[in-house]
Amino acid sequence: MKSQQIAPSRSVKIPRRRARQYAAASVTLAAAATLMACGASSDAADSKRPASASPSPTGAVTRAQADKIVDHYEEVNNRSNKTRDAKLLGTVEGGQVYELSKAEFKAFPTWPSKKRKEYGNPFTYKQRSFAMPANAGWFMFIGHMNGSKYPSLLVFDKVGGEWKAVRAVHLSVPVPAIDTSRGGLAAAVSTSAKSGVLSPAEVKNAWEDLYTSGGKHQGKELASSGWTKDALKTYRTRNDELGSQAQVSFFSKPAKSEKIYALRTKDGGVLTVSSLAHNEESITKAALRGSSSMQITPGPAEKVFNSTPRSAIVDEFQGQALVHLTPKDKPKVLYAVYSLVDSR
C-alpha cells in the first residue's frame, strides 16, 4: 500500500509569524525626543567636571559615531537586500536580527511578487535619536525610515569587534520613555533583577509558555494583549490544519543569540528586548504507533529547507520581543515576531 499524504497543501500560517522585512518595518514611539535624549549631552557634562572628580559615566560611542554606524548599516543593508546577499549583510547585522534576515532571504522565492519587488527598495532613517546606557558596550537607536509614521527601534552591539545591528523591533504602539536622568545617559538593568513579577531573563520562558502549554505556567504572568491572544490562539488551533491523523506540539529551545538588552524606564520599570525560540513538531499518529504508513507533505515555506514528505516535521522558529516590565502591573508585550529558520 502506498503511503498516504496528510494535508497535501500544508502551509505554515501562524498569526504574526511570517518573516518580516526588517529593513523596511516601522514602530510607534511616543515622545521619541525624550526617549533617546543622550548624544551631545554626555561630552558637554564631562568638560564641566573638575579634574579631581571620579570618571563620569560614558556611552559606548558619541552621537556622531553612532550616526556613522547607522549610515554604514543603511548603505550595506540596502545593497544586500537587492541581491539577498547574506554574507554581505552579516558584516552589519548579528544576533537574532541576522538569523531572521537570513531566513527572509531563503523564503524570498515563496513571497508574493509585489512583496519581492518592494524588498529591494532603498531606505534611509530620519529623525534619529539614541539611548546610550552608561558604561555599557551597546546602544539603542530610534529612527523613522523613508518618512514612515512610526519609527524603528534597533540595538547595536559589537560582534567580532565590529558594530552590528543585533535586534530590530517594529511597533505600532507607544514605547515607554527611557530614564535618561544620568546626564542624558540611559541605565542598563541587570537581567536577573525583577521589575514586578518578572525579570528580563524570565521573559522568554513566560512568552514561550503561551505556545508550549497555552499559558498555564509562567505565561500567566503576562498582561493580555493582541500579541498574547494570537499566541494562545496558535496553541488552541495547533492541530486544526493536519486534522485527526496528526498532532502538533511546541517546545521551547535556546535562541541563536540569548543576550538580553534592558533599560530603565521613567516609570521605574524596565524595557527589555528579548530573544525567542521554539520548535513546532508535527507528527502523524501512525508514526507515534511505530508505523511510517502516513506522511506529511511540507508547505511552501518548509520546502525551502526540506521538500521531502515525512511522518514528522520539526520547524525551528527564532524570534525577538520587546516587553515592558513594571513594578505594579503585569508585563506587557509590545512586539513579538518569529521567522522559520529551519525545517527538517
Short mmCIF file of the C-alpha atoms (twelve columns), coordinates in Angstrom:
data_MODEL
# 
_entry.id   MODEL 
# 
loop_
_atom_site.group_PDB 
_atom_site.id 
_atom_site.type_symbol 
_atom_site.label_atom_id 
_atom_site.label_alt_id 
_atom_site.label_comp_id 
_atom_site.label_asym_id 
_atom_site.label_seq_id 
_atom_site.Cartn_x 
_atom_site.Cartn_y 
_atom_site.Cartn_z 
_atom_site.pdbx_PDB_model_num 
ATOM 1   C CA . MET A 1   0.000  0.000  0.000  1 
ATOM 2   C CA . LYS A 2   1.325  3.427  -0.924 1 
ATOM 3   C CA . SER A 3   1.951  5.968  1.798  1 
ATOM 4   C CA . GLN A 4   -0.936 8.305  2.386  1 
ATOM 5   C CA . GLN A 5   -0.346 12.050 2.332  1 
ATOM 6   C CA . ILE A 6   -1.728 14.269 5.096  1 
ATOM 7   C CA . ALA A 7   -2.577 17.870 4.238  1 
ATOM 8   C CA . PRO A 8   -1.005 17.965 0.760  1 
ATOM 9   C CA . SER A 9   -1.441 21.732 0.653  1 
ATOM 10  C CA . ARG A 10  0.065  22.258 4.090  1 
ATOM 11  C CA . SER A 11  1.442  25.699 4.844  1 
ATOM 12  C CA . VAL A 12  2.749  27.385 7.975  1 
ATOM 13  C CA . LYS A 13  0.315  30.218 8.519  1 
ATOM 14  C CA . ILE A 14  0.687  31.188 12.135 1 
ATOM 15  C CA . PRO A 15  -0.501 34.658 13.253 1 
ATOM 16  C CA . ARG A 16  2.343  37.173 13.156 1 
ATOM 17  C CA . ARG A 17  4.909  34.519 12.335 1 
ATOM 18  C CA . ARG A 18  5.692  35.404 8.732  1 
ATOM 19  C CA . ALA A 19  9.194  36.696 8.140  1 
ATOM 20  C CA . ARG A 20  9.219  40.470 8.422  1 
ATOM 21  C CA . GLN A 21  11.108 42.902 6.216  1 
ATOM 22  C CA . TYR A 22  13.363 44.332 8.917  1 
ATOM 23  C CA . ALA A 23  14.947 46.934 6.702  1 
ATOM 24  C CA . ALA A 24  11.576 48.435 5.918  1 
ATOM 25  C CA . ALA A 25  9.499  47.787 9.027  1 
ATOM 26  C CA . SER A 26  8.433  50.523 11.424 1 
ATOM 27  C CA . VAL A 27  7.441  51.182 15.023 1 
ATOM 28  C CA . THR A 28  5.476  53.701 17.021 1 
ATOM 29  C CA . LEU A 29  7.322  55.725 19.593 1 
ATOM 30  C CA . ALA A 30  5.711  58.312 21.836 1 
ATOM 31  C CA . ALA A 31  7.873  61.307 22.586 1 
ATOM 32  C CA . ALA A 32  10.939 59.978 20.787 1 
ATOM 33  C CA . ALA A 33  12.922 63.082 21.633 1 
ATOM 34  C CA . THR A 34  12.551 62.496 25.358 1 
ATOM 35  C CA . LEU A 35  13.056 58.739 24.992 1 
ATOM 36  C CA . MET A 36  16.502 58.966 23.418 1 
ATOM 37  C CA . ALA A 37  17.980 62.192 24.696 1 
ATOM 38  C CA . CYS A 38  21.641 61.275 25.008 1 
ATOM 39  C CA . GLY A 39  24.222 62.004 22.327 1 
ATOM 40  C CA . ALA A 40  25.621 65.503 22.720 1 
ATOM 41  C CA . SER A 41  24.925 65.948 26.443 1 
ATOM 42  C CA . SER A 42  27.488 63.468 27.772 1 
ATOM 43  C CA . ASP A 43  30.530 65.167 26.209 1 
ATOM 44  C CA . ALA A 44  29.440 68.567 27.498 1 
ATOM 45  C CA . ALA A 45  28.932 67.228 31.016 1 
ATOM 46  C CA . ASP A 46  32.472 65.821 31.138 1 
ATOM 47  C CA . SER A 47  34.023 69.175 30.319 1 
ATOM 48  C CA . LYS A 48  32.318 70.873 33.300 1 
ATOM 49  C CA . ARG A 49  33.549 68.435 35.976 1 
ATOM 50  C CA . PRO A 50  36.719 69.209 37.964 1 
ATOM 51  C CA . ALA A 51  39.802 67.187 37.070 1 
ATOM 52  C CA . SER A 52  39.838 65.561 40.526 1 
ATOM 53  C CA . ALA A 53  36.335 64.096 40.183 1 
ATOM 54  C CA . SER A 54  35.768 60.405 39.561 1 
ATOM 55  C CA . PRO A 55  35.464 59.456 35.892 1 
ATOM 56  C CA . SER A 56  31.952 60.237 34.734 1 
ATOM 57  C CA . PRO A 57  29.775 57.598 33.080 1 
ATOM 58  C CA . THR A 58  30.016 57.450 29.309 1 
ATOM 59  C CA . GLY A 59  28.105 55.847 26.480 1 
ATOM 60  C CA . ALA A 60  29.608 53.236 24.174 1 
ATOM 61  C CA . VAL A 61  30.036 55.831 21.400 1 
ATOM 62  C CA . THR A 62  29.372 59.506 20.788 1 
ATOM 63  C CA . ARG A 63  26.340 60.735 18.891 1 
ATOM 64  C CA . ALA A 64  28.499 61.454 15.839 1 
ATOM 65  C CA . GLN A 65  29.978 57.954 15.933 1 
ATOM 66  C CA . ALA A 66  26.539 56.394 16.329 1 
ATOM 67  C CA . ASP A 67  25.279 58.297 13.287 1 
ATOM 68  C CA . LYS A 68  28.152 56.912 11.212 1 
ATOM 69  C CA . ILE A 69  27.395 53.379 12.401 1 
ATOM 70  C CA . VAL A 70  23.764 53.746 11.320 1 
ATOM 71  C CA . ASP A 71  24.819 55.321 7.996  1 
ATOM 72  C CA . HIS A 72  27.027 52.311 7.291  1 
ATOM 73  C CA . TYR A 73  24.243 49.932 8.307  1 
ATOM 74  C CA . GLU A 74  21.828 51.634 5.902  1 
ATOM 75  C CA . GLU A 75  24.257 51.552 2.984  1 
ATOM 76  C CA . VAL A 76  25.244 47.890 3.376  1 
ATOM 77  C CA . ASN A 77  21.711 46.732 4.169  1 
ATOM 78  C CA . ASN A 78  20.357 48.386 1.037  1 
ATOM 79  C CA . ARG A 79  22.994 46.696 -1.106 1 
ATOM 80  C CA . SER A 80  22.437 43.275 0.446  1 
ATOM 81  C CA . ASN A 81  18.642 43.473 0.092  1 
ATOM 82  C CA . LYS A 82  18.879 43.948 -3.664 1 
ATOM 83  C CA . THR A 83  20.575 40.590 -4.193 1 
ATOM 84  C CA . ARG A 84  19.743 38.842 -0.889 1 
ATOM 85  C CA . ASP A 85  23.441 38.684 -0.097 1 
ATOM 86  C CA . ALA A 86  23.513 37.148 3.392  1 
ATOM 87  C CA . LYS A 87  27.305 37.237 3.634  1 
ATOM 88  C CA . LEU A 88  27.365 40.970 2.943  1 
ATOM 89  C CA . LEU A 89  24.509 41.604 5.383  1 
ATOM 90  C CA . GLY A 90  26.455 39.691 8.026  1 
ATOM 91  C CA . THR A 91  29.040 42.475 8.065  1 
ATOM 92  C CA . VAL A 92  26.464 44.848 9.620  1 
ATOM 93  C CA . GLU A 93  23.945 42.501 11.285 1 
ATOM 94  C CA . GLY A 94  24.362 39.889 14.013 1 
ATOM 95  C CA . GLY A 95  22.439 38.118 16.727 1 
ATOM 96  C CA . GLN A 96  18.739 37.409 16.367 1 
ATOM 97  C CA . VAL A 97  18.027 40.005 13.695 1 
ATOM 98  C CA . TYR A 98  20.624 38.416 11.402 1 
ATOM 99  C CA . GLU A 99  19.086 34.975 11.910 1 
ATOM 100 C CA . LEU A 100 15.693 36.341 10.908 1 
ATOM 101 C CA . SER A 101 17.117 38.264 7.951  1 
ATOM 102 C CA . LYS A 102 18.836 35.164 6.592  1 
ATOM 103 C CA . ALA A 103 15.533 33.317 6.889  1 
ATOM 104 C CA . GLU A 104 13.865 36.086 4.867  1 
ATOM 105 C CA . PHE A 105 16.401 35.686 2.076  1 
ATOM 106 C CA . LYS A 106 15.736 31.940 1.932  1 
ATOM 107 C CA . ALA A 107 11.963 32.396 1.964  1 
ATOM 108 C CA . PHE A 108 12.095 35.150 -0.670 1 
ATOM 109 C CA . PRO A 109 11.096 32.885 -3.634 1 
ATOM 110 C CA . THR A 110 7.863  31.917 -1.840 1 
ATOM 111 C CA . TRP A 111 6.706  35.507 -1.349 1 
ATOM 112 C CA . PRO A 112 4.044  37.258 -3.485 1 
ATOM 113 C CA . SER A 113 5.530  39.080 -6.492 1 
ATOM 114 C CA . LYS A 114 4.637  42.523 -5.117 1 
ATOM 115 C CA . LYS A 115 6.477  41.882 -1.867 1 
ATOM 116 C CA . ARG A 116 9.518  40.573 -3.748 1 
ATOM 117 C CA . LYS A 117 9.575  43.682 -5.920 1 
ATOM 118 C CA . GLU A 118 9.359  46.051 -2.964 1 
ATOM 119 C CA . TYR A 119 12.010 44.284 -0.912 1 
ATOM 120 C CA . GLY A 120 14.948 45.813 -2.732 1 
ATOM 121 C CA . ASN A 121 13.702 49.404 -2.454 1 
ATOM 122 C CA . PRO A 122 16.358 51.543 -0.724 1 
ATOM 123 C CA . PHE A 123 15.653 53.049 2.685  1 
ATOM 124 C CA . THR A 124 17.138 55.670 4.965  1 
ATOM 125 C CA . TYR A 125 16.488 56.630 8.581  1 
ATOM 126 C CA . LYS A 126 15.406 60.144 9.532  1 
ATOM 127 C CA . GLN A 127 14.517 61.782 12.880 1 
ATOM 128 C CA . ARG A 128 17.290 59.842 14.558 1 
ATOM 129 C CA . SER A 129 17.732 59.541 18.303 1 
ATOM 130 C CA . PHE A 130 19.808 57.298 20.537 1 
ATOM 131 C CA . ALA A 131 19.794 55.817 24.041 1 
ATOM 132 C CA . MET A 132 23.312 55.245 25.337 1 
ATOM 133 C CA . PRO A 133 23.431 53.124 28.522 1 
ATOM 134 C CA . ALA A 134 26.082 54.375 30.936 1 
ATOM 135 C CA . ASN A 135 29.251 52.290 30.838 1 
ATOM 136 C CA . ALA A 136 27.731 49.604 28.609 1 
ATOM 137 C CA . GLY A 137 29.057 48.290 25.322 1 
ATOM 138 C CA . TRP A 138 25.865 48.722 23.284 1 
ATOM 139 C CA . PHE A 139 23.290 51.341 22.372 1 
ATOM 140 C CA . MET A 140 19.726 51.684 21.172 1 
ATOM 141 C CA . PHE A 141 18.686 53.547 18.039 1 
ATOM 142 C CA . ILE A 142 15.325 55.041 17.027 1 
ATOM 143 C CA . GLY A 143 14.668 56.320 13.520 1 
ATOM 144 C CA . HIS A 144 11.896 56.931 11.003 1 
ATOM 145 C CA . MET A 145 12.514 55.213 7.705  1 
ATOM 146 C CA . ASN A 146 11.614 56.965 4.462  1 
ATOM 147 C CA . GLY A 147 9.169  59.303 6.180  1 
ATOM 148 C CA . SER A 148 7.200  56.497 7.829  1 
ATOM 149 C CA . LYS A 149 4.708  57.397 10.542 1 
ATOM 150 C CA . TYR A 150 6.293  55.095 13.102 1 
ATOM 151 C CA . PRO A 151 9.998  54.707 13.922 1 
ATOM 152 C CA . SER A 152 12.061 51.527 14.118 1 
ATOM 153 C CA . LEU A 153 13.961 50.548 17.262 1 
ATOM 154 C CA . LEU A 154 17.302 48.781 16.817 1 
ATOM 155 C CA . VAL A 155 20.004 47.637 19.221 1 
ATOM 156 C CA . PHE A 156 23.635 47.906 18.108 1 
ATOM 157 C CA . ASP A 157 26.339 45.854 19.773 1 
ATOM 158 C CA . LYS A 158 29.860 44.742 18.915 1 
ATOM 159 C CA . VAL A 159 30.093 41.322 17.281 1 
ATOM 160 C CA . GLY A 160 33.565 40.115 16.376 1 
ATOM 161 C CA . GLY A 161 34.900 43.576 17.111 1 
ATOM 162 C CA . GLU A 162 32.506 45.288 14.670 1 
ATOM 163 C CA . TRP A 163 29.379 47.330 15.369 1 
ATOM 164 C CA . LYS A 164 26.311 45.453 14.144 1 
ATOM 165 C CA . ALA A 165 22.546 45.662 14.498 1 
ATOM 166 C CA . VAL A 166 21.648 42.691 16.709 1 
ATOM 167 C CA . ARG A 167 17.961 43.363 17.436 1 
ATOM 168 C CA . ALA A 168 15.230 45.162 15.485 1 
ATOM 169 C CA . VAL A 169 11.687 45.697 16.722 1 
ATOM 170 C CA . HIS A 170 8.928  47.439 14.800 1 
ATOM 171 C CA . LEU A 171 5.980  48.708 16.786 1 
ATOM 172 C CA . SER A 172 2.596  50.304 16.325 1 
ATOM 173 C CA . VAL A 173 2.175  51.322 19.979 1 
ATOM 174 C CA . PRO A 174 3.931  53.937 22.092 1 
ATOM 175 C CA . VAL A 175 7.185  52.882 23.728 1 
ATOM 176 C CA . PRO A 176 7.670  53.778 27.411 1 
ATOM 177 C CA . ALA A 177 10.045 56.701 27.918 1 
ATOM 178 C CA . ILE A 178 13.580 55.721 28.856 1 
ATOM 179 C CA . ASP A 179 15.129 57.169 32.029 1 
ATOM 180 C CA . THR A 180 17.994 59.400 30.861 1 
ATOM 181 C CA . SER A 181 18.453 61.301 34.120 1 
ATOM 182 C CA . ARG A 182 22.167 60.468 34.409 1 
ATOM 183 C CA . GLY A 183 23.468 63.338 32.343 1 
ATOM 184 C CA . GLY A 184 21.460 62.237 29.333 1 
ATOM 185 C CA . LEU A 185 22.596 58.625 29.586 1 
ATOM 186 C CA . ALA A 186 20.316 55.624 29.985 1 
ATOM 187 C CA . ALA A 187 20.709 52.959 32.664 1 
ATOM 188 C CA . ALA A 188 21.261 49.334 31.713 1 
ATOM 189 C CA . VAL A 189 19.431 46.931 34.021 1 
ATOM 190 C CA . SER A 190 20.595 43.587 35.411 1 
ATOM 191 C CA . THR A 191 18.749 40.861 33.519 1 
ATOM 192 C CA . SER A 192 18.204 38.913 36.745 1 
ATOM 193 C CA . ALA A 193 16.599 41.804 38.663 1 
ATOM 194 C CA . LYS A 194 12.810 41.576 38.866 1 
ATOM 195 C CA . SER A 195 10.612 44.513 37.957 1 
ATOM 196 C CA . GLY A 196 7.252  43.416 39.253 1 
ATOM 197 C CA . VAL A 197 6.595  39.715 38.682 1 
ATOM 198 C CA . LEU A 198 9.326  39.025 36.107 1 
ATOM 199 C CA . SER A 199 12.953 39.790 35.414 1 
ATOM 200 C CA . PRO A 200 14.219 40.381 31.856 1 
ATOM 201 C CA . ALA A 201 15.788 36.904 31.967 1 
ATOM 202 C CA . GLU A 202 12.366 35.335 32.610 1 
ATOM 203 C CA . VAL A 203 10.566 36.988 29.700 1 
ATOM 204 C CA . LYS A 204 11.487 34.339 27.127 1 
ATOM 205 C CA . ASN A 205 10.199 31.448 29.234 1 
ATOM 206 C CA . ALA A 206 6.983  33.313 30.046 1 
ATOM 207 C CA . TRP A 207 6.317  34.061 26.379 1 
ATOM 208 C CA . GLU A 208 7.197  30.580 25.112 1 
ATOM 209 C CA . ASP A 209 4.881  29.089 27.744 1 
ATOM 210 C CA . LEU A 210 1.980  30.523 25.741 1 
ATOM 211 C CA . TYR A 211 2.916  28.114 22.935 1 
ATOM 212 C CA . THR A 212 4.089  25.119 24.946 1 
ATOM 213 C CA . SER A 213 1.255  24.918 27.491 1 
ATOM 214 C CA . GLY A 214 -1.290 27.528 26.479 1 
ATOM 215 C CA . GLY A 215 -0.089 29.856 29.239 1 
ATOM 216 C CA . LYS A 216 -0.724 27.519 32.146 1 
ATOM 217 C CA . HIS A 217 2.537  28.322 33.899 1 
ATOM 218 C CA . GLN A 218 4.742  31.431 33.711 1 
ATOM 219 C CA . GLY A 219 2.793  32.696 30.717 1 
ATOM 220 C CA . LYS A 220 0.012  33.657 33.134 1 
ATOM 221 C CA . GLU A 221 2.235  36.492 34.338 1 
ATOM 222 C CA . LEU A 222 1.966  38.376 31.024 1 
ATOM 223 C CA . ALA A 223 -0.693 41.028 30.504 1 
ATOM 224 C CA . SER A 224 -3.360 40.146 27.968 1 
ATOM 225 C CA . SER A 225 -2.813 41.844 24.598 1 
ATOM 226 C CA . GLY A 226 -3.229 41.228 20.895 1 
ATOM 227 C CA . TRP A 227 0.173  39.541 20.908 1 
ATOM 228 C CA . THR A 228 -0.637 37.118 23.721 1 
ATOM 229 C CA . LYS A 229 -4.074 36.392 22.264 1 
ATOM 230 C CA . ASP A 230 -2.532 35.460 18.905 1 
ATOM 231 C CA . ALA A 231 -0.020 33.164 20.601 1 
ATOM 232 C CA . LEU A 232 -2.749 31.457 22.630 1 
ATOM 233 C CA . LYS A 233 -4.895 31.055 19.522 1 
ATOM 234 C CA . THR A 234 -1.981 29.366 17.781 1 
ATOM 235 C CA . TYR A 235 -1.759 26.928 20.706 1 
ATOM 236 C CA . ARG A 236 -5.509 26.229 20.748 1 
ATOM 237 C CA . THR A 237 -5.735 25.634 16.984 1 
ATOM 238 C CA . ARG A 238 -2.386 23.851 16.599 1 
ATOM 239 C CA . ASN A 239 -3.977 20.588 15.467 1 
ATOM 240 C CA . ASP A 240 -6.636 22.043 13.153 1 
ATOM 241 C CA . GLU A 241 -4.541 22.120 9.978  1 
ATOM 242 C CA . LEU A 242 -3.474 18.464 9.941  1 
ATOM 243 C CA . GLY A 243 -6.712 17.092 11.354 1 
ATOM 244 C CA . SER A 244 -7.213 13.989 13.434 1 
ATOM 245 C CA . GLN A 245 -4.406 11.960 11.864 1 
ATOM 246 C CA . ALA A 246 -1.533 14.013 13.304 1 
ATOM 247 C CA . GLN A 247 -0.669 16.162 16.292 1 
ATOM 248 C CA . VAL A 248 1.326  19.363 16.735 1 
ATOM 249 C CA . SER A 249 3.381  20.349 19.777 1 
ATOM 250 C CA . PHE A 250 5.652  23.274 20.663 1 
ATOM 251 C CA . PHE A 251 8.925  23.012 22.566 1 
ATOM 252 C CA . SER A 252 10.946 25.957 23.821 1 
ATOM 253 C CA . LYS A 253 14.584 25.941 22.759 1 
ATOM 254 C CA . PRO A 254 17.656 28.163 23.123 1 
ATOM 255 C CA . ALA A 255 17.753 31.195 20.869 1 
ATOM 256 C CA . LYS A 256 20.623 31.653 18.437 1 
ATOM 257 C CA . SER A 257 21.575 34.716 20.471 1 
ATOM 258 C CA . GLU A 258 20.456 34.662 24.096 1 
ATOM 259 C CA . LYS A 259 21.801 38.091 25.079 1 
ATOM 260 C CA . ILE A 260 19.180 40.359 26.652 1 
ATOM 261 C CA . TYR A 261 19.150 44.156 26.380 1 
ATOM 262 C CA . ALA A 262 17.283 46.053 29.099 1 
ATOM 263 C CA . LEU A 263 16.990 49.744 30.024 1 
ATOM 264 C CA . ARG A 264 15.351 51.514 32.975 1 
ATOM 265 C CA . THR A 265 12.183 53.421 32.080 1 
ATOM 266 C CA . LYS A 266 10.981 56.690 33.611 1 
ATOM 267 C CA . ASP A 267 8.124  54.942 35.396 1 
ATOM 268 C CA . GLY A 268 10.604 52.811 37.338 1 
ATOM 269 C CA . GLY A 269 10.092 49.788 35.112 1 
ATOM 270 C CA . VAL A 270 12.261 48.090 32.524 1 
ATOM 271 C CA . LEU A 271 12.142 47.965 28.725 1 
ATOM 272 C CA . THR A 272 13.708 44.717 27.552 1 
ATOM 273 C CA . VAL A 273 14.498 43.316 24.124 1 
ATOM 274 C CA . SER A 274 14.496 39.551 24.468 1 
ATOM 275 C CA . SER A 275 15.206 36.625 22.178 1 
ATOM 276 C CA . LEU A 276 12.556 33.991 21.421 1 
ATOM 277 C CA . ALA A 277 12.836 30.467 20.037 1 
ATOM 278 C CA . HIS A 278 10.818 27.283 19.804 1 
ATOM 279 C CA . ASN A 279 10.339 24.185 17.705 1 
ATOM 280 C CA . GLU A 280 6.968  23.271 16.217 1 
ATOM 281 C CA . GLU A 281 6.840  19.494 15.891 1 
ATOM 282 C CA . SER A 282 4.181  17.870 13.699 1 
ATOM 283 C CA . ILE A 283 3.946  14.071 13.737 1 
ATOM 284 C CA . THR A 284 1.458  11.546 12.386 1 
ATOM 285 C CA . LYS A 285 -0.346 9.402  14.906 1 
ATOM 286 C CA . ALA A 286 0.703  6.389  12.850 1 
ATOM 287 C CA . ALA A 287 4.337  7.328  13.494 1 
ATOM 288 C CA . LEU A 288 3.598  7.541  17.209 1 
ATOM 289 C CA . ARG A 289 2.436  3.923  16.966 1 
ATOM 290 C CA . GLY A 290 5.669  2.965  15.202 1 
ATOM 291 C CA . SER A 291 4.312  2.955  11.634 1 
ATOM 292 C CA . SER A 292 5.564  5.010  8.667  1 
ATOM 293 C CA . SER A 293 2.454  4.438  6.568  1 
ATOM 294 C CA . MET A 294 1.421  8.078  6.637  1 
ATOM 295 C CA . GLN A 295 3.390  11.198 5.799  1 
ATOM 296 C CA . ILE A 296 3.030  14.961 5.995  1 
ATOM 297 C CA . THR A 297 3.659  16.992 2.866  1 
ATOM 298 C CA . PRO A 298 5.666  20.149 3.682  1 
ATOM 299 C CA . GLY A 299 4.175  23.515 2.810  1 
ATOM 300 C CA . PRO A 300 5.932  26.153 0.634  1 
ATOM 301 C CA . ALA A 301 7.929  27.699 3.487  1 
ATOM 302 C CA . GLU A 302 9.030  24.298 4.790  1 
ATOM 303 C CA . LYS A 303 10.007 23.083 1.312  1 
ATOM 304 C CA . VAL A 304 12.678 25.769 1.168  1 
ATOM 305 C CA . PHE A 305 14.577 23.703 3.759  1 
ATOM 306 C CA . ASN A 306 13.316 20.168 3.068  1 
ATOM 307 C CA . SER A 307 10.740 19.256 0.423  1 
ATOM 308 C CA . THR A 308 10.566 15.540 1.283  1 
ATOM 309 C CA . PRO A 309 7.229  14.268 2.655  1 
ATOM 310 C CA . ARG A 310 7.833  12.687 6.047  1 
ATOM 311 C CA . SER A 311 5.988  11.330 9.043  1 
ATOM 312 C CA . ALA A 312 7.336  14.038 11.334 1 
ATOM 313 C CA . ILE A 313 8.275  17.647 10.570 1 
ATOM 314 C CA . VAL A 314 10.243 19.794 13.001 1 
ATOM 315 C CA . ASP A 315 10.080 23.511 12.232 1 
ATOM 316 C CA . GLU A 316 12.502 25.795 14.069 1 
ATOM 317 C CA . PHE A 317 11.383 29.352 14.756 1 
ATOM 318 C CA . GLN A 318 13.705 32.086 16.012 1 
ATOM 319 C CA . GLY A 319 12.354 35.439 17.133 1 
ATOM 320 C CA . GLN A 320 12.573 38.510 19.309 1 
ATOM 321 C CA . ALA A 321 10.263 40.538 21.529 1 
ATOM 322 C CA . LEU A 322 10.018 43.943 23.187 1 
ATOM 323 C CA . VAL A 323 8.425  43.826 26.631 1 
ATOM 324 C CA . HIS A 324 7.718  46.488 29.262 1 
ATOM 325 C CA . LEU A 325 8.139  45.247 32.833 1 
ATOM 326 C CA . THR A 326 6.569  47.448 35.502 1 
ATOM 327 C CA . PRO A 327 6.652  47.276 39.320 1 
ATOM 328 C CA . LYS A 328 2.861  47.289 39.707 1 
ATOM 329 C CA . ASP A 329 1.262  45.853 36.550 1 
ATOM 330 C CA . LYS A 330 1.747  42.639 34.586 1 
ATOM 331 C CA . PRO A 331 4.489  42.741 31.922 1 
ATOM 332 C CA . LYS A 332 3.159  43.971 28.594 1 
ATOM 333 C CA . VAL A 333 4.370  42.533 25.306 1 
ATOM 334 C CA . LEU A 334 4.777  45.412 22.858 1 
ATOM 335 C CA . TYR A 335 6.128  43.381 19.946 1 
ATOM 336 C CA . ALA A 336 6.925  39.750 19.141 1 
ATOM 337 C CA . VAL A 337 7.914  38.105 15.875 1 
ATOM 338 C CA . TYR A 338 9.283  34.794 14.608 1 
ATOM 339 C CA . SER A 339 10.824 33.576 11.382 1 
ATOM 340 C CA . LEU A 340 11.046 29.983 10.204 1 
ATOM 341 C CA . VAL A 341 14.797 29.330 10.117 1 
ATOM 342 C CA . ASP A 342 14.839 25.562 9.543  1 
ATOM 343 C CA . SER A 343 12.521 22.642 8.732  1 
ATOM 344 C CA . ARG A 344 13.666 19.061 8.993  1 
# 
